[in-house]
């Protein structure tokens, strides 16, 4: 079984494509098995929450980070879980 890693994803997304388009930078921490899975999580979250299409999201950098250097409380709480029941 693979170990879940924490990735830092930086990029630019086009918000409000139809009315007043605005390009905004984003920085997100993502828990995933690989860089490709982290990228898919970003596309999925921006698409479902902000209705942004994949072509309007430009990911500039994905890098694995040390779990001790993260300040995001949500990610720290996720790192402490050993299993999830849905």
GULUM-169933 format. One line per field, with one value per residue: residue in three letters; x negated, y, z of N, C-alpha, C in turn. Coordinates in nm, 3 decimals, padded with zeros to 5 digits. Layout:
residu: (ALA/...)
n.px: (X/...)
n.py: (Y/...)
n.pz: (Z/...)
ca.px: (X/...)
ca.py: (Y/...)
ca.pz: (Z/...)
c.px: (X/...)
c.py: (Y/...)
c.pz: (Z/...)
//
This chain:
residu: (UNK/UNK/UNK/UNK/UNK/UNK/UNK/UNK/UNK/UNK/UNK/UNK/UNK/UNK/UNK/UNK/UNK/UNK/UNK/UNK/UNK/UNK/UNK/UNK/UNK/UNK/UNK/UNK/UNK/UNK/UNK/UNK/UNK/UNK/UNK/UNK/UNK/UNK/UNK/UNK/UNK/UNK/UNK/UNK/UNK/UNK/UNK/UNK/UNK/UNK/UNK/UNK/UNK/UNK/UNK/UNK/UNK/UNK/UNK/UNK/UNK/UNK/UNK/UNK/UNK/UNK/UNK/UNK/UNK/UNK/UNK/UNK/UNK/UNK/UNK/UNK/UNK/UNK/UNK/UNK/UNK/UNK/UNK/UNK/UNK/UNK)
n.px: (-00.084/-00.053/-00.201/-00.036/-00.095/-00.176/-00.109/-00.207/-00.035/-00.053/00.083/00.279/00.609/00.906/01.157/01.508/01.582/01.789/01.911/01.744/01.441/01.167/00.835/00.683/00.429/00.356/00.290/00.268/00.286/00.268/00.367/00.249/00.171/-00.005/-00.162/-00.001/00.250/00.290/00.313/00.553/00.730/00.725/00.835/01.090/01.194/01.197/01.363/01.608/01.675/01.641/01.718/01.530/01.371/01.147/00.967/00.932/00.775/00.453/00.188/-00.102/-00.304/-00.384/-00.470/-00.614/-00.576/-00.718/-00.547/-00.559/-00.599/-00.364/-00.098/00.174/00.467/00.668/00.541/00.348/00.514/00.621/00.392/00.355/00.541/00.605/00.772/01.063/01.409/01.683)
n.py: (-00.118/00.222/00.523/00.809/01.136/01.484/01.758/02.070/02.290/02.525/02.785/02.943/03.055/03.111/03.302/03.367/03.352/03.415/03.667/03.892/03.835/03.722/03.663/03.475/03.402/03.095/02.895/02.582/02.317/01.971/01.639/01.344/01.050/01.071/01.309/01.340/01.260/01.461/01.681/01.617/01.630/01.905/02.008/01.890/01.998/02.282/02.282/02.179/02.346/02.613/02.621/02.620/02.552/02.292/02.380/02.641/02.650/02.682/02.505/02.576/02.482/02.187/02.039/01.813/01.842/01.883/01.738/01.858/02.127/02.252/02.483/02.475/02.394/02.209/02.025/01.926/01.797/01.598/01.448/01.316/01.116/00.766/00.599/00.633/00.636/00.607)
n.pz: (00.000/-00.078/00.052/00.176/00.069/00.123/-00.078/-00.218/-00.413/-00.664/-00.865/-01.131/-01.173/-01.366/-01.263/-01.263/-01.542/-01.726/-01.655/-01.523/-01.590/-01.396/-01.329/-01.085/-00.848/-00.682/-00.392/-00.268/-00.030/-00.064/00.002/-00.125/-00.328/-00.541/-00.772/-00.998/-00.903/-00.714/-00.882/-01.015/-00.800/-00.746/-00.988/-00.970/-00.728/-00.780/-01.000/-00.902/-00.684/-00.770/-01.033/-01.242/-01.542/-01.654/-01.848/-01.780/-01.560/-01.458/-01.360/-01.199/-01.032/-00.857/-00.563/-00.330/00.018/00.347/00.613/00.866/00.827/00.762/00.794/00.775/00.934/00.869/00.698/00.874/01.060/00.894/00.847/01.084/01.093/01.077/00.936/00.724/00.745/00.540)
ca.px: (00.000/-00.132/-00.188/00.024/-00.187/-00.118/-00.163/-00.177/00.001/-00.042/00.127/00.366/00.740/00.992/01.283/01.610/01.555/01.896/01.945/01.623/01.332/01.054/00.735/00.632/00.335/00.400/00.195/00.346/00.224/00.351/00.318/00.268/00.069/-00.101/-00.140/00.114/00.371/00.304/00.363/00.694/00.806/00.739/00.934/01.220/01.243/01.230/01.478/01.733/01.708/01.638/01.761/01.420/01.334/01.007/00.884/00.911/00.688/00.315/00.108/-00.240/-00.402/-00.339/-00.587/-00.588/-00.625/-00.734/-00.423/-00.580/-00.607/-00.233/-00.023/00.317/00.521/00.745/00.446/00.289/00.614/00.629/00.270/00.363/00.636/00.547/00.866/01.184/01.529/01.783)
ca.py: (00.000/00.345/00.622/00.935/01.247/01.618/01.836/02.212/02.316/02.668/02.808/03.056/03.011/03.215/03.305/03.453/03.352/03.473/03.806/03.974/03.738/03.764/03.559/03.483/03.300/03.013/02.805/02.482/02.195/01.858/01.507/01.253/00.947/01.111/01.443/01.335/01.258/01.595/01.766/01.582/01.683/02.050/02.026/01.849/02.094/02.409/02.260/02.158/02.457/02.744/02.603/02.656/02.443/02.251/02.460/02.773/02.632/02.658/02.464/02.616/02.407/02.086/01.982/01.745/01.923/01.818/01.756/01.942/02.268/02.297/02.561/02.455/02.307/02.102/01.925/01.862/01.704/01.484/01.368/01.239/01.005/00.641/00.548/00.713/00.557/00.689)
ca.pz: (00.000/-00.090/00.158/00.133/00.084/00.119/-00.189/-00.230/-00.552/-00.694/-01.001/-01.162/-01.222/-01.419/-01.190/-01.325/-01.686/-01.807/-01.624/-01.511/-01.570/-01.314/-01.305/-00.949/-00.807/-00.570/-00.328/-00.195/00.019/-00.102/00.042/-00.238/-00.344/-00.643/-00.826/-01.089/-00.823/-00.655/-00.990/-01.036/-00.686/-00.767/-01.095/-00.920/-00.629/-00.843/-01.089/-00.829/-00.594/-00.837/-01.172/-01.330/-01.631/-01.646/-01.939/-01.718/-01.443/-01.497/-01.245/-01.225/-00.953/-00.761/-00.495/-00.203/00.130/00.476/00.690/00.985/00.790/00.716/00.891/00.750/01.038/00.806/00.651/00.993/01.113/00.803/00.861/01.207/01.078/01.027/00.837/00.706/00.720/00.468)
c.px: (-00.089/-00.104/-00.128/-00.072/-00.110/-00.188/-00.119/-00.153/00.020/00.003/00.213/00.496/00.821/01.128/01.379/01.594/01.662/01.920/01.821/01.505/01.214/00.962/00.677/00.533/00.395/00.283/00.279/00.256/00.321/00.286/00.351/00.154/-00.040/-00.070/-00.019/00.245/00.396/00.360/00.512/00.782/00.828/00.844/01.075/01.277/01.282/01.350/01.608/01.772/01.721/01.681/01.655/01.382/01.185/00.917/00.853/00.829/00.548/00.234/-00.038/-00.341/-00.331/-00.465/-00.544/-00.650/-00.636/-00.609/-00.439/-00.581/-00.472/-00.160/00.128/00.373/00.597/00.653/00.380/00.386/00.627/00.508/00.277/00.458/00.565/00.641/00.990/01.299/01.633/01.916)
c.py: (00.125/00.440/00.751/01.048/01.378/01.698/01.981/02.239/02.466/02.683/02.932/02.998/03.132/03.206/03.399/03.464/03.426/03.622/03.897/03.882/03.797/03.644/03.580/03.370/03.221/02.928/02.710/02.369/02.081/01.730/01.411/01.152/00.989/01.253/01.445/01.333/01.393/01.693/01.741/01.634/01.832/02.078/01.997/01.951/02.228/02.395/02.250/02.280/02.591/02.740/02.649/02.534/02.415/02.337/02.599/02.766/02.599/02.629/02.491/02.529/02.308/02.030/01.919/01.828/01.837/01.842/01.846/02.090/02.328/02.370/02.541/02.352/02.189/01.989/01.853/01.761/01.581/01.391/01.279/01.119/00.881/00.571/00.637/00.619/00.648/00.620)
c.pz: (00.000/00.025/00.101/00.167/00.081/00.011/-00.179/-00.379/-00.569/-00.839/-01.014/-01.217/-01.267/-01.351/-01.263/-01.474/-01.766/-01.780/-01.626/-01.485/-01.494/-01.297/-01.166/-00.924/-00.692/-00.520/-00.242/-00.148/-00.010/-00.051/-00.070/-00.242/-00.441/-00.690/-00.919/-01.012/-00.757/-00.759/-01.015/-00.922/-00.701/-00.875/-01.045/-00.822/-00.691/-00.935/-01.013/-00.744/-00.666/-00.983/-01.272/-01.413/-01.621/-01.733/-01.881/-01.589/-01.493/-01.371/-01.279/-01.152/-00.861/-00.695/-00.364/-00.091/00.256/00.560/00.812/00.953/00.747/00.828/00.880/00.849/00.977/00.759/00.768/01.055/01.025/00.818/00.985/01.196/01.027/00.929/00.835/00.675/00.657/00.474)
//
